[in-house]
Amino acid sequence: MNRTKPIEGELLELKEEIEVYARDYGLDFYPVIFEMCDYDTVNILAALGGFPNRYPHWRFGMDYDQMYKGYAYGLQKIYEMVVNTNPCYAYLLSVNNIVDQKIVMAHVYGHADFFKNNAWFRSTNKNMMDLMANHGTKIRRYMDLYGQNKVEDFIDKVLSIDNLLDIDALFYNRVVSSKKEENIEHSFSDDSDLSISLKSFMKSKERDELKKEAKTAHKSADIKRVESKNLPTKDIMLFLLENAPLEDWESDVIGILREEAYYYLPQRLTKIMNEGWASYWHSTIMTQKAAKPADIVHFADHHAGVMAMSKQRLNPYKIGIELFRDIEFRWDTGRFGYEYNNCEDMNVRENWDTKAMLGRKKIFEVRQSHNDISFIDEFFTQEFCERMQIFTYKYNPRTGRNEIASRDFQAIKQKLLNQLTNFGSPMIEVISSNDNNRGELLLRHIYMGVGLDLGYATETMRNLYYLWKRPINLLTIDENHEVKYHFDGKELKQVEGRPLPNPQGNLAGNA
């Protein structure tokens, strides 16, 4: 893709000005490269996840079509896009006026600081531009060898489980399974002068040779059906990569898709914080440094549009920026700690101000260590909830409208945390690779108050059956009963079920 061009002239001067303001405020980021492009190109880049070179797949075209129509019908507009790499790439929309470009640049520097300093991004590959292009090349090669439809269908099946990830994997490197594998990693260490793409290709060739040796050594053995010492595990793709009876190219494709899924995982884990942090800094830089008097009205109009709360869902920009502002205010006035939390005089609490002035320091600390769940859990207070007028609602079929269901703070906070936990997707783990002593895969749904959608579960188990080549079993909770489902490649059946004990130790319901 060659549809972007570097910024120049006034925009280049503006970029240098905004960068100075950002660094003066203490933001720390990798070099940022701004590219200018039209809206069609922004749509293409957004559909491709920010990277100009990806593997071919129909879903990218579907995402592009949705974004294009959204812009054409006036339903949405992408002002910018920023990519978590080193250097950090950011794309500006050519039709934006100069005030919008100021806002976007300040917003981008907020994102760039978050990418570099938040703990959840620490393990992400900062050379992903090269790696994504290499992945695209490899998958195109497989399509040439085995056929586009075959490879694309396989990718479809793997993508159905790309949300079944283990977030703890962001903080540890998997122990290599053999000394030989370990030697491969050392031989292509980060200190090498080889490019990322070349190192990835050479590692792949070495691993292919290892797999061929293993096949020769075990050519008389059937499909491996033994308990893995690494179970239980939430990293479903890694488990299949190491244990499923896959062809070499299939293993490589799963590895590629898993690596990309873990690259995007921190962005999913920190959507509220990331957008809130960037919005906080574009607001601060514009109102205190960059905006001229003639820019204020346009900035206020643009900012208000971005911060508007939807009736259907929470706006991560709004919740994020307001929480950071609330944290700054509380730590500036000393509204934290044992003495404040145990003060029962409402008038004293309302006027509490110790002149601590620790707010700016505190928000930088929060930015460094939290994700959305811990951010909401620790800093989403009852006072904040009431001030923001947040409540839960549900659809009333009698009136045909969404109506307020609860203003209870704990219920609101718990529902918000539930929505953020695994992004609303069920949490599934593999607990046995030899269930019933027949090589069947046994999964467990980690129940958190919401049951499984059996339609989605059936299709996902169908894809897992294709990858595992044996029946798939699933343990879950349904109507206060622990049930076991069995998928044999054709249909889903309930094979077991028993009532769960209630908190008093008695069985709930009828046996």
C-alpha positions as CSV (number, residue, x, y, z in Angstrom):
1,M,0.0,0.0,0.0
2,N,1.4,3.4,-1.0
3,R,-1.5,5.7,-0.3
4,T,-0.1,7.8,2.5
5,K,2.5,10.6,2.5
6,P,4.6,12.2,5.3
7,I,3.3,15.5,6.7
8,E,5.1,18.6,5.7
9,G,5.0,22.4,6.0
10,E,2.6,23.8,8.7
11,L,1.6,20.4,9.9
12,L,5.2,19.4,10.5
13,E,5.8,22.5,12.5
14,L,2.6,21.8,14.4
15,K,3.8,18.3,15.2
16,E,7.0,19.6,16.6
17,E,5.1,22.1,18.7
18,I,2.7,19.6,20.2
19,E,5.5,17.1,20.9
20,V,7.3,19.8,23.0
21,Y,4.2,20.4,25.0
22,A,3.7,16.7,25.6
23,R,7.2,16.2,26.8
24,D,7.0,19.2,29.0
25,Y,4.0,17.6,30.8
26,G,6.1,14.5,31.4
27,L,4.8,12.2,28.6
28,D,7.4,9.6,27.5
29,F,7.0,8.0,24.1
30,Y,8.8,6.4,21.2
31,P,9.3,8.6,18.1
32,V,6.0,9.3,16.4
33,I,5.7,9.3,12.5
34,F,2.6,11.0,11.2
35,E,1.3,10.1,7.8
36,M,-1.4,11.9,5.8
37,C,-4.1,10.0,4.0
38,D,-7.7,10.3,2.6
39,Y,-10.7,8.8,4.2
40,D,-10.8,5.7,2.0
41,T,-7.3,4.9,3.0
42,V,-8.1,5.4,6.7
43,N,-11.0,3.0,6.3
44,I,-8.6,0.4,4.7
45,L,-6.1,0.8,7.5
46,A,-8.7,0.6,10.2
47,A,-10.1,-2.6,8.6
48,L,-6.6,-4.1,8.6
49,G,-6.1,-3.3,12.2
50,G,-3.7,-0.3,11.5
51,F,-1.2,-2.3,9.4
52,P,-0.9,-1.8,5.6
53,N,0.2,-5.3,4.9
54,R,-1.8,-8.2,6.3
55,Y,-2.8,-11.7,5.2
56,P,-5.8,-11.8,2.8
57,H,-9.1,-12.6,4.4
58,W,-12.7,-11.8,3.7
59,R,-13.3,-10.3,7.2
60,F,-11.0,-7.3,6.3
61,G,-13.2,-6.5,3.3
62,M,-16.4,-6.8,5.5
63,D,-15.0,-4.4,8.1
64,Y,-14.0,-2.0,5.3
65,D,-17.4,-2.1,3.8
66,Q,-19.0,-1.4,7.2
67,M,-16.7,1.6,7.9
68,Y,-17.2,3.0,4.4
69,K,-20.9,2.9,4.6
70,G,-20.9,4.4,8.2
71,Y,-18.9,7.4,6.9
72,A,-21.0,7.7,3.7
73,Y,-24.3,7.7,5.7
74,G,-22.9,10.1,8.4
75,L,-23.0,7.5,11.2
76,Q,-19.3,7.6,12.1
77,K,-16.0,9.3,11.3
78,I,-12.4,8.2,12.0
79,Y,-10.3,11.3,12.9
80,E,-7.0,9.4,13.4
81,M,-5.4,6.0,13.9
82,V,-2.3,5.2,15.9
83,V,-0.3,2.0,15.9
84,N,1.6,0.5,18.8
85,T,5.1,0.1,17.3
86,N,8.5,1.7,17.6
87,P,8.5,4.1,15.9
88,C,4.8,4.7,16.6
89,Y,2.9,5.3,13.3
90,A,-0.1,7.7,13.3
91,Y,-2.4,8.4,10.4
92,L,-4.1,11.8,9.9
93,L,-7.1,12.5,7.8
94,S,-6.3,14.9,5.0
95,V,-9.7,16.7,5.2
96,N,-9.4,17.6,8.9
97,N,-9.0,21.4,9.5
98,I,-6.0,22.7,11.4
99,V,-7.7,22.7,14.8
100,D,-8.7,19.0,14.4
101,Q,-5.1,18.2,13.5
102,K,-3.9,19.8,16.7
103,I,-6.4,17.8,18.8
104,V,-5.5,14.6,17.0
105,M,-1.8,15.1,17.4
106,A,-2.1,15.7,21.1
107,H,-4.4,12.7,21.4
108,V,-1.8,10.5,19.6
109,Y,1.0,11.5,21.9
110,G,-1.2,10.4,24.8
111,H,-1.7,7.0,23.2
112,A,2.0,6.7,22.4
113,D,2.9,7.4,26.1
114,F,0.4,4.8,27.2
115,F,1.7,2.2,24.7
116,K,5.3,2.6,26.0
117,N,4.7,2.8,29.7
118,N,1.6,0.7,30.6
119,A,2.7,-2.7,32.1
120,W,0.2,-4.6,30.0
121,F,1.9,-3.4,26.8
122,R,5.4,-4.3,28.0
123,S,5.6,-7.6,26.2
124,T,4.1,-6.5,22.9
125,N,6.3,-6.7,19.8
126,K,7.2,-3.2,18.8
127,N,8.4,-4.3,15.4
128,M,4.9,-5.5,14.4
129,M,5.0,-3.7,11.0
130,D,7.6,-6.1,9.8
131,L,6.1,-9.1,11.5
132,M,2.6,-8.5,10.1
133,A,4.0,-8.2,6.6
134,N,5.9,-11.5,7.1
135,H,2.7,-13.2,8.3
136,G,0.9,-12.0,5.2
137,T,3.7,-13.4,3.0
138,K,3.7,-16.8,4.7
139,I,-0.1,-17.2,4.5
140,R,-0.2,-16.1,0.8
141,R,2.5,-18.8,0.2
142,Y,0.3,-21.4,1.9
143,M,-2.7,-20.3,-0.2
144,D,-0.6,-20.8,-3.3
145,L,0.4,-24.3,-2.2
146,Y,-2.9,-25.6,-0.7
147,G,-5.6,-23.4,-2.2
148,Q,-7.1,-20.1,-1.0
149,N,-10.4,-21.6,0.1
150,K,-8.8,-24.3,2.2
151,V,-6.5,-21.9,4.0
152,E,-9.1,-19.3,4.5
153,D,-11.6,-21.8,5.9
154,F,-8.9,-22.9,8.3
155,I,-8.3,-19.3,9.4
156,D,-12.1,-18.9,9.9
157,K,-12.0,-21.9,12.3
158,V,-9.0,-20.6,14.3
159,L,-10.4,-17.0,14.5
160,S,-13.5,-18.4,16.3
161,I,-11.3,-19.2,19.3
162,D,-8.9,-16.2,19.1
163,N,-10.7,-14.6,22.1
164,L,-9.9,-17.7,24.3
165,L,-6.6,-16.3,25.6
166,D,-4.7,-16.3,28.9
167,I,-4.0,-12.7,29.9
168,D,-1.3,-13.9,32.3
169,A,0.7,-15.0,29.2
170,L,1.5,-11.3,28.7
171,F,3.8,-11.4,31.7
172,Y,5.7,-14.6,31.2
173,N,7.5,-16.4,28.4
174,R,6.4,-20.0,27.8
175,V,9.1,-22.5,28.8
176,V,10.5,-24.1,25.7
177,S,9.7,-27.8,25.5
178,S,13.2,-29.0,24.7
179,K,16.8,-27.9,24.7
180,K,16.7,-27.9,20.9
181,E,13.9,-25.4,20.8
182,E,15.8,-23.3,23.3
183,N,18.8,-23.3,21.1
184,I,16.7,-22.0,18.2
185,E,15.5,-19.1,20.2
186,H,19.1,-18.2,21.3
187,S,20.5,-18.6,17.8
188,F,18.1,-15.9,16.6
189,S,18.2,-13.5,19.6
190,D,17.2,-9.9,19.5
191,D,20.8,-8.9,19.3
192,S,21.1,-10.4,15.8
193,D,21.4,-8.0,12.9
194,L,18.8,-10.1,11.0
195,S,15.5,-8.5,10.2
196,I,12.4,-9.5,12.2
197,S,10.9,-11.1,9.1
198,L,14.0,-13.1,8.3
199,K,14.4,-14.3,11.9
200,S,10.8,-15.4,12.0
201,F,11.2,-17.3,8.7
202,M,14.4,-19.0,9.8
203,K,12.8,-20.0,13.1
204,S,9.9,-21.4,11.2
205,K,12.2,-23.6,9.1
206,E,14.1,-24.8,12.2
207,R,10.8,-25.8,13.9
208,D,9.6,-27.5,10.7
209,E,12.8,-29.7,10.8
210,L,12.1,-30.5,14.5
211,K,8.5,-31.6,13.7
212,K,9.8,-33.8,10.9
213,E,12.3,-35.5,13.3
214,A,9.5,-36.0,15.9
215,K,7.3,-37.6,13.2
216,T,10.0,-40.0,12.2
217,A,10.7,-41.0,15.8
218,H,7.0,-41.6,16.4
219,K,5.8,-42.7,13.0
220,S,4.3,-45.9,14.5
221,A,2.4,-44.1,17.2
222,D,-1.2,-42.9,16.9
223,I,-2.4,-39.4,17.7
224,K,-1.0,-38.4,21.1
225,R,-3.7,-38.7,23.7
226,V,-2.0,-38.0,27.1
227,E,-2.7,-35.6,29.9
228,S,-0.6,-32.5,29.5
229,K,1.4,-31.3,32.4
230,N,0.5,-27.7,31.5
231,L,-3.3,-28.3,32.2
232,P,-5.5,-26.6,33.0
233,T,-4.9,-23.7,30.5
234,K,-6.8,-20.8,29.1
235,D,-4.5,-20.5,26.2
236,I,-6.5,-22.7,23.8
237,M,-4.5,-21.9,20.7
238,L,-1.2,-22.7,22.3
239,F,-2.6,-26.0,23.6
240,L,-3.8,-26.9,20.1
241,L,-0.5,-25.8,18.5
242,E,1.4,-28.2,20.8
243,N,-1.0,-31.1,21.0
244,A,-3.5,-31.2,18.1
245,P,-2.8,-33.5,15.1
246,L,-2.2,-30.7,12.7
247,E,-0.2,-30.4,9.4
248,D,2.8,-28.2,9.5
249,W,1.2,-25.3,7.7
250,E,-1.8,-25.5,10.0
251,S,0.4,-25.3,13.1
252,D,2.2,-22.3,11.5
253,V,-1.1,-20.5,10.8
254,I,-2.3,-21.1,14.4
255,G,1.0,-19.7,15.6
256,I,0.6,-16.6,13.4
257,L,-3.0,-15.9,14.5
258,R,-2.1,-16.5,18.2
259,E,0.8,-14.0,18.0
260,E,-1.5,-11.4,16.4
261,A,-4.2,-12.0,19.0
262,Y,-1.8,-11.5,21.9
263,Y,-0.5,-8.3,20.2
264,Y,-4.0,-6.8,20.2
265,L,-5.0,-8.2,23.7
266,P,-3.5,-5.3,25.7
267,Q,-5.5,-2.8,23.7
268,R,-8.7,-4.7,24.5
269,L,-7.7,-4.9,28.1
270,T,-7.2,-1.1,28.4
271,K,-9.7,0.5,26.1
272,I,-11.2,2.8,28.7
273,M,-7.9,3.7,30.2
274,N,-6.1,4.2,26.9
275,E,-8.8,6.4,25.4
276,G,-9.3,8.2,28.7
277,W,-5.5,8.9,29.0
278,A,-5.2,10.2,25.4
279,S,-8.4,12.3,25.8
280,Y,-7.1,13.8,29.1
281,W,-3.9,14.9,27.4
282,H,-5.5,16.3,24.2
283,S,-7.8,18.3,26.5
284,T,-5.0,19.5,28.7
285,I,-2.6,20.4,25.9
286,M,-5.3,22.1,23.9
287,T,-6.8,24.2,26.7
288,Q,-3.5,25.1,28.4
289,K,-1.0,25.3,25.6
290,A,-1.9,24.7,21.9
291,A,-5.3,26.3,21.3
292,K,-5.5,29.9,20.1
293,P,-8.4,32.0,21.1
294,A,-10.0,31.5,17.7
295,D,-9.7,27.7,18.1
296,I,-11.7,27.4,21.4
297,V,-15.2,27.1,20.0
298,H,-14.2,24.6,17.4
299,F,-12.3,22.6,20.0
300,A,-15.2,22.6,22.4
301,D,-17.6,21.4,19.7
302,H,-15.2,18.6,18.6
303,H,-14.4,17.5,22.1
304,A,-18.1,17.5,23.2
305,G,-18.9,15.3,20.2
306,V,-16.2,12.8,21.2
307,M,-17.3,12.8,24.8
308,A,-21.0,12.4,24.2
309,M,-22.6,9.5,26.1
310,S,-24.7,7.0,24.1
311,K,-28.0,5.7,25.4
312,Q,-27.0,2.2,24.4
313,R,-23.5,1.9,25.9
314,L,-20.8,3.6,28.0
315,N,-18.4,5.8,26.1
316,P,-14.8,4.7,27.0
317,Y,-13.5,8.2,26.1
318,K,-15.9,9.9,28.6
319,I,-15.6,7.3,31.4
320,G,-11.8,7.2,31.0
321,I,-11.2,10.9,31.0
322,E,-13.6,11.6,33.9
323,L,-12.1,8.9,36.0
324,F,-8.6,10.3,35.5
325,R,-9.8,13.8,36.3
326,D,-11.6,12.4,39.4
327,I,-8.4,10.6,40.6
328,E,-6.4,13.8,40.1
329,F,-8.9,15.9,42.0
330,R,-9.1,13.3,44.9
331,W,-5.3,13.1,45.3
332,D,-4.9,16.9,45.0
333,T,-7.4,17.4,47.8
334,G,-6.3,14.4,49.9
335,R,-9.6,12.5,49.5
336,F,-8.1,9.1,50.0
337,G,-6.7,7.0,52.8
338,Y,-8.1,5.7,56.1
339,E,-9.1,9.1,57.6
340,Y,-11.1,10.2,54.6
341,N,-12.7,6.8,53.9
342,N,-13.9,6.6,57.5
343,C,-15.2,10.1,57.8
344,E,-19.0,10.0,58.4
345,D,-19.7,13.7,58.4
346,M,-21.0,14.5,54.9
347,N,-20.4,18.2,55.2
348,V,-16.7,17.5,56.2
349,R,-16.3,15.1,53.3
350,E,-17.8,17.5,50.8
351,N,-15.3,20.2,51.8
352,W,-12.3,18.0,52.4
353,D,-9.1,19.5,51.1
354,T,-5.7,18.8,52.6
355,K,-3.8,20.6,49.8
356,A,-1.9,17.3,49.1
357,M,-1.5,18.1,45.4
358,L,-0.5,14.6,44.5
359,G,-3.0,14.2,41.6
360,R,-0.7,14.5,38.6
361,K,1.8,12.0,40.2
362,K,-1.0,9.6,41.0
363,I,-2.5,9.5,37.5
364,F,0.9,8.7,36.1
365,E,1.2,5.8,38.6
366,V,-2.3,4.5,37.6
367,R,-1.4,4.8,33.9
368,Q,1.6,2.6,34.5
369,S,0.1,-0.4,36.2
370,H,-3.6,-0.8,35.8
371,N,-5.9,-2.3,33.2
372,D,-9.6,-1.5,32.7
373,I,-10.9,-4.0,35.3
374,S,-8.5,-2.9,38.1
375,F,-9.0,0.7,37.1
376,I,-12.8,0.5,37.5
377,D,-12.6,-1.8,40.5
378,E,-10.3,0.6,42.4
379,F,-11.4,4.1,41.3
380,F,-15.0,3.8,40.2
381,T,-16.6,5.2,43.5
382,Q,-20.2,5.7,44.5
383,E,-19.6,9.5,44.4
384,F,-18.3,9.3,40.8
385,C,-21.2,7.0,39.8
386,E,-23.8,9.4,41.1
387,R,-22.2,12.5,39.7
388,M,-22.0,10.8,36.2
389,Q,-25.6,9.6,36.6
390,I,-24.7,6.1,35.6
391,F,-27.4,3.4,36.0
392,T,-28.3,0.0,34.7
393,Y,-31.3,-0.5,32.4
394,K,-33.2,-3.3,30.7
395,Y,-35.7,-3.7,27.9
396,N,-39.4,-3.7,28.9
397,P,-41.4,-5.7,26.4
398,R,-44.6,-4.2,27.7
399,T,-43.7,-0.6,26.9
400,G,-41.2,-1.4,24.1
401,R,-38.6,0.8,25.7
402,N,-35.3,0.5,27.7
403,E,-36.1,1.5,31.3
404,I,-33.9,2.1,34.4
405,A,-33.5,-1.2,36.2
406,S,-31.3,-0.1,39.1
407,R,-29.5,2.9,40.6
408,D,-27.8,0.6,43.2
409,F,-24.1,1.4,43.0
410,Q,-22.8,-2.1,43.7
411,A,-25.1,-3.6,41.1
412,I,-23.9,-1.0,38.5
413,K,-20.3,-1.5,39.3
414,Q,-20.6,-5.3,39.2
415,K,-22.4,-5.2,35.9
416,L,-19.7,-3.0,34.4
417,L,-16.9,-5.3,35.7
418,N,-18.7,-8.3,34.3
419,Q,-18.9,-6.6,30.9
420,L,-15.1,-6.0,31.0
421,T,-14.2,-9.4,32.2
422,N,-12.8,-11.2,29.1
423,F,-14.7,-8.5,27.1
424,G,-18.0,-10.1,27.6
425,S,-16.9,-13.4,26.1
426,P,-17.0,-16.6,28.2
427,M,-13.8,-17.8,29.9
428,I,-13.0,-21.3,28.8
429,E,-10.1,-23.5,29.9
430,V,-8.8,-26.9,28.8
431,I,-8.7,-29.3,31.7
432,S,-8.1,-32.7,30.0
433,S,-6.8,-33.9,26.7
434,N,-7.9,-37.5,27.3
435,D,-11.4,-37.3,28.7
436,N,-13.1,-40.7,29.1
437,N,-9.7,-42.2,28.2
438,R,-10.6,-41.8,24.6
439,G,-8.5,-38.8,23.6
440,E,-11.5,-36.5,23.9
441,L,-10.9,-32.8,24.8
442,L,-12.5,-31.6,28.0
443,L,-13.2,-27.9,28.4
444,R,-14.6,-26.1,31.5
445,H,-16.6,-22.9,31.3
446,I,-15.5,-20.6,34.2
447,Y,-19.0,-19.6,35.3
448,M,-19.4,-15.9,36.5
449,G,-23.2,-15.6,36.6
450,V,-23.9,-15.6,32.9
451,G,-24.7,-18.9,31.1
452,L,-23.4,-19.9,27.7
453,D,-25.2,-19.2,24.4
454,L,-25.5,-22.8,23.2
455,G,-25.8,-21.7,19.6
456,Y,-22.4,-20.0,19.7
457,A,-21.0,-22.8,21.8
458,T,-22.1,-25.5,19.3
459,E,-20.4,-23.7,16.4
460,T,-17.2,-23.1,18.4
461,M,-17.1,-26.7,19.5
462,R,-17.6,-27.7,15.8
463,N,-14.5,-25.8,14.9
464,L,-12.5,-27.3,17.8
465,Y,-13.6,-30.8,16.7
466,Y,-12.1,-30.0,13.2
467,L,-8.8,-29.0,14.9
468,W,-8.7,-31.7,17.5
469,K,-10.1,-34.5,15.3
470,R,-11.9,-36.1,18.3
471,P,-15.1,-35.3,20.3
472,I,-15.2,-32.2,22.5
473,N,-16.8,-32.2,26.0
474,L,-17.7,-29.1,27.9
475,L,-18.6,-28.5,31.6
476,T,-20.7,-25.5,32.5
477,I,-23.5,-24.2,34.8
478,D,-27.0,-24.1,33.5
479,E,-30.0,-23.1,35.8
480,N,-28.0,-23.9,38.9
481,H,-27.0,-27.3,37.6
482,E,-23.5,-28.4,36.6
483,V,-24.0,-30.0,33.2
484,K,-21.7,-31.7,30.7
485,Y,-22.2,-31.3,26.9
486,H,-20.7,-33.6,24.3
487,F,-20.1,-32.7,20.7
488,D,-19.3,-35.6,18.4
489,G,-18.8,-33.7,15.2
490,K,-22.5,-33.7,14.3
491,E,-24.6,-32.5,17.2
492,L,-24.4,-31.2,20.8
493,K,-25.8,-33.4,23.5
494,Q,-26.2,-33.0,27.2
495,V,-24.7,-36.2,28.8
496,E,-24.6,-35.3,32.5
497,G,-26.2,-32.9,35.0
498,R,-26.4,-32.5,38.7
499,P,-27.7,-29.8,41.0
500,L,-25.1,-27.5,42.6
501,P,-25.0,-27.2,46.4
502,N,-26.3,-23.9,47.8
503,P,-24.3,-21.8,50.3
504,Q,-25.9,-23.8,53.2
505,G,-24.6,-27.0,51.7
506,N,-27.9,-28.4,50.6
507,L,-28.7,-29.3,47.0
508,A,-30.4,-26.6,45.0
509,G,-33.5,-27.7,43.1
510,N,-34.5,-31.3,42.4
511,A,-32.0,-34.0,41.7
